[in-house]
Amino acid sequence: MYVCMCHAVTEDQVKRAIDAGANSPRQIAQGCRAGTDCGSCVRRIQALLGEHGGRPCPTARLAAKLGLADPEATAEQSRNAPEPPVRRVA
């Protein structure tokens, strides 16, 4: 199945990139350009990352922290993902 229609990137290509060490949508994009045009595939890429040991979608971690998501479904993802650094804008 295609994940990125703009660059004809399949789900298998994204999974291979994850297996090769990509752990964020940006790293996926560097390898196959998925997510660099219209951006409609980025959520699916984030979901694939979460399903295959990469960094899960930030909104899933936030939902788990707020108690809005199934804690068991997102607990494993949260344990495996490093917290992103906090950036302050002056």
Secondary structure, 3 states (H helix, E strand, C coil): CEEECCCCEEHHHHHHHHHCCCCCHHHHHHHHCCCCCCCCCHHHHHHHHHHCCCCCCHHHHHHHHCCCCCHHHHHHHHHHCCCCCCCCCC
